[in-house]
Amino acid sequence: MKSVPLKHARVGMFVVEIPGHPALTLARQGLISSPELLAQMAREGVTQLIVDPSRSQVSTPAPPPSPLSAPPTGPRAASLSDELQRARSLYSRSRRLQQKSMHQVRQGQPLDLGEFELLTTDLIDSGARNDAALSCLRQIRNKDEYLLQHSVAVATLMLLFARHLGYRDDLLHQMVLGALLHDVGKVLVKSEILNKPGKLTDEEFAHMKDHARFGADIMKRTPGITAITLDIVANHHEKLDGSGYPNGLAADQLSTFARMITLCDMYDAMTSERVYHRAMTPPQALKLMRSMAPEKLDSELLGQFIRCIGLYPVGSMVALSNGQLAVVMENHPTLPHKPRVKTVYSLTDRRHIMARELELTQHNVTIQHAVDPAQYKLELANYL
């Protein structure tokens, strides 16, 4: 027999006992047949299951690593330039898949989970070859296509974050898949509200918030969805103090996965340029997120998230103390304010300069602040 936290339980496991719930044990013994059953057990206060692997139809995963697990180490298998080409193709595939899925769901057709599964696998493989490529692409966004690019950007953040925490294999796949699908419910939001170029009214915002519930309903009707993927889709707007939506869940009801997707989703939304919303710089967004912990956001996980993406994420542009602009190429594992950068522009002469890479740990040069390339009419994509 194996003890499994409910948040890690999956459809197809065989339950033999529910610790602390003798009456429920009699009612819930047997195979977990659907995500709805897992959700019902959560509402009934279940936190732990005893399962029999020999009678389960799926493998019983080992407990996930601690959020303080050491990040993966080792050389990258592909150069940044080579992997950027593959990563661009993945972003294009994601855009097309999002459009196709929006049409399918609006027509009442089932979601084609297989294509999302393949894209998830390819994103994970890209991250394993060179995670800087996906991080760079997240910085290059079209403000008119925020809805189509947001999901793959959040999936990229979840991939980087989960690998940093030590998650691997099937568990990592479920987490990235959930992030890729986290906003699927927006296909059922009225288009005039979804695409409104200005601030929503209270009534419109109330309808927009329904997308989390819509997404959970779509997932429950999709064969093959695991409890972890459903959890991520359903709870990506919940907060620890119960102020989130759609169900106002509190800290003791929110899994590590739900807490992680909230951070990824919020950070990407804050740092994305949209028609009606100026993007924050990464330090500005992280400062605001810090102000929301520990009441609304998980402090420990937020600290790990910042260590993972860096104060100045790979692919972002910064102003240096030597009067030059530079692109962040790689973060230092222990000194987040001392990344490796590539200088590209002179603020003194207002002109491009010959690109040169600097390890800030080895030079008497410091980062002054993050900058928006558009402020200087620069295209970030030209320097990656």
N, C-alpha and C positions, 0 to 999 in steps of 0.2 A: 504494500500500500504506500501511496505517496501523498504528502500534504501539499496542497496547491492553493495559493491565495486566489480568491474569486476573480480578481482583476487579471489573473493570468490563465484562467480557465478557458477552455475552447469547446466548441461544439464537437461532439464525438467522444468526449471523456466519459468514463463510467463512474458515477458517484456512489460510494458505499456508505459514507457518513458525512454529516454536517455538524462539526463540533459546536457544542453549545445550543443546538437546536434539535432535540430528540424528536419532536413532533414533525418538523420539516424533513428530518431524515427519512421517515416513513413515506412521506409524500413525494420526495424528490429523488429517491434512490433510482439508479439506472442511468442510461445514456442521456447526456445533455443533447437535446434534439434541435435546439434553435437558439439564436442570440436573445430572443424574447425571454426564454427561460432564465438565462443568465441575468438579464435585466430585472426580472421578477424577483430572483433570489437576492439581488442587491437591495431592492426595495424592502425585502423582508428582513434586512439586517445581517445577511450572511456575509462573512468576510473570508472564510476558509473552507475548503473542501478536502475530504479524504477520497482519493480516487484509486481505482484498481487498473494499473497499466495493462494487465493481461486481458482485461475485458473491454478496454478502450479501443476505439477505432482510429485514434490519432495518437501520436507520441506525446508523452508527458514531458514538457520541457523542464530543464533545470531552472532553478530560480535565477532571475536576471541579476547581473552584477550590481554592486553598489554604485550609486551616482558618483562616488569618489574614486572609481576604478581609474587606473592610469590610462592615459590616451595611447592609441596604437603608435608604434614607432617603426622606423624602417625606411629605406629609400623608396622614392616614388618610381613606379614602373613606366611612366611616360612623361615626356617633357610637357611643359605648360602649353607651348604652341601646338604640339600634336594633339593634346587632349582637348584643347579649346575647339578644334574643328569638330571632334566627335560630340562635345557638349552642346555646341550650337545646333547640331542635328537633333539632339535629344529635346532641346527647347522647342524646335520647330515641330517635332512629332507631338510634343505635349500640347502645343497650341491647336494642332489639327484634331487631336483626340478630344480635347475639351469641347471644341465646336461640334464635333460629331456626337458626342455624348449629350450635349445640351439639346440637340435636335431629337435624339432618341428618347430621352426622358420626357421631353415636352409632348412627344407623340404617344406617350404611354407605353413605350417599348422598354424591355429590361436593359439595365446597364451591361455593357460588354466588359465584364471584369477581366477577361483574358488579356485584352490589350493593355489595360492598366497594370496588370501583373508583369507583362513583358517590359513595359516602360520602367516600372519600379526596379526590376532586375538590372536593366541597362544603366539606370541612374546609379545604383549601388556599385556596379562594375566601374563606371567612370570615376566615382569617388575613390575607389580603391587604387586606380591607376594614378590619379593626380587630383586630389580634392580641391586644389586651388582653381582649377578650370571652372568648375561649377560655381564656386564662390565669386569668381570674376564675372561670370555671365549674369549673376544676380544683380550686379551693379549696373548693367547695361539694359535699361528698360525703356519701353515706349509707354508714355503716360496715357496714351489713348487705348492701350490694350492691357490695362492693369488687371481686369478680371480674368483674362486668359493667361497672364503670366504669373499671377499671384500664387496659384496652387503649386506650380512646379518650383517657384522660388521658396515657398514654405517647405516643400518636400526636400529641397536642397539643404535648408537650414536644419531640418529634422535629421537628415542623413548625417551631416557633419556633427551635430550635437550628440546623436545616439552613438556614433562611432567613438567620439571623444569620451563618452561615459563607459564604453566597453561593450556595448550591445553588438551581437553578431548574428549571422545566419538567419534562421526563420523569424526570430523575434525582430531583428532589424528590418527584415522585409515587410512584416506586418505594420511596423511603425511608419516606414516611408510610404507604404501604400495608403495608410490612413491619412497621412499628411497630403498626399497627392489628391485624395478624394474629399478632403475636409470641408470644402465649400460646395460640394455637389448639389446641396439643397438650394443654392441660389438659382438653379435653372427653373425653379417653381415660383420664384419671386416675380411679381409683375415687372415687365420689362421697363415700363416708364419710371418705376422706382429704382430698379437696378442700375439703369443708365442715366439717372438724373444728374446733370452736371453741377448741381448746387447742393446746399444743405437740405437734408430731409426734414419734413415736418414731424411732429411727435407721432402722428398716426402712421406716416410712411415708415418711420424708423421702427415702430412696433411690428409692422409687416415684414420689414427687412430682417428683424431678429428671428422671425419664424424660420429662416433658412436652416438654422441648426436642427430644428425639429424635422423639417422636410428632409434634410440629409440623413438623419437617423432612420426615418421611415423608408427612404430609398435603400439604404444599406440592409435593413431588415428583410427587404423583399429580394435581395440579391444573393443567390446561392454562392456558398463558399466564403462568405465574409466571416472573419474571426471576431471574437469578443474584443480583442485589442484594437483592431481596425475600427469596429463600431464605436468603441469607447472614444477614440480620437475624433471621429466625425461628429459624434453626438455632443461632446463636452468641450470643444475648443474655445468656447466663449464663457465658460464657467470660471468663477473666481473663488479663492479660498474663504472669503468672508460671506459667501452666499449671495453676493450682489450681481453675479453673472446670469447668463441665460442659456438655454430656455427653461431650466428647472430650478435655478437658484440653489444648486448643490453647495454644500459646505466642505471644508477641508477634509474631514474624515470620510467623505463620500467620493473624493477625487483621487484617482490613481496617479502614479508617477507619469504615465503616458499622457493623461489629460493635462497635467501641469506643464509638461514639456511642450505640447502643441500650442498651448496658450502663449507661451513665451515666443515661440517661432512665429506664430500668426501675428501677434502684436508687433513684434520687432519689424517684420517685413512691411506691415501696413504703415508703420510710422516712418520708415525710411524710403518709401516708394513715392515717386512723383505721380500725381494724378491731376486731372483737369481742374479739380476744385480743391486740391490739397498740395501744398508745398512740402516736399520731402524734408524730414529732419536729417541732420548728419548723424552718423552712428553714435558719437558721444552724447549728443542731445537726447536721442531715443533711449539710450541706456541709463542716462541720468533720470529721465522720467520714469522708467521702469523700476529703478532702484527706489524711487519715492513711493512706489506702490507695494513694496515688500516690507514686512512680511504679511501685511493685512490681506492683500489681494493676490500677490504672487509669491511663489516659493523662494525664499531667500537663498537656500543652499543651491537649488538648481539654477537660479539666476546667476549666482557667482560662477558656476561651472559653464553656463552659457557664455558669459563674458570671456572666460578663459579660452573657450573654444573658438569663438569668432574674432576675438581681439577687440580692443578699443577702436582700432582702425582696421576694418576687415580687408582681407586680400582683395585687390581690385579697386579700392577706394583711393581718392586723391587727397593729399595733405600739403599744407604749406610748411616749409622748413625754415629754420632760423638763419640759413645762409641766403635767404631771398629767392629760393627756387620752389617750384611745385614738383611733387613726385607722386608716383603711383605705388601703393603698398604691394609688394610682391610675395612676402612671406612673413608671418608673425613669429616672434621669438617665444619659445615655450614658457619662459619664466619672466620676461621683461616685456609686457605688452606695449609699452611706450617706446620700444626700441626695435621696430621691425626692420626687415630688409626692404629697401625702397629703390625705385628707378626714377631718377630726376629727368624731367622732360621739358621744363619751361622756366624762363627767368622772369621773375616779377619785376626786377629792376629795369631790364631792357625791354620787357613786354614782347618777348620773342621765344621761339622754340630753341632748345639747345640740344647738343648731341647727348643721347640717352646714356646714362651711367648709373650702374647699380652701386648702392651704398649699404653697408652693414652698419646701422646706427650705433650698434654696441662698440664699434671700432673707430668711430669718428666723433669729433666734438660738434655734432650737429643734432638738433632736437626738433621734434614736431611742435609747431606752434598751434595749429588747429586743423580740423578737417575742412575741406572746401568743396563746393559744387563746381564741377568742371564747366558747366554752362555759364557760370558767372564770368569766365574768361573766354567764352566761346570756343571751348575745347571739347573734342569728342573723345571720351574715355576709351572707346573701342580702338582708336588709332594707336594706343600705347600698350595694348595687351598682346 
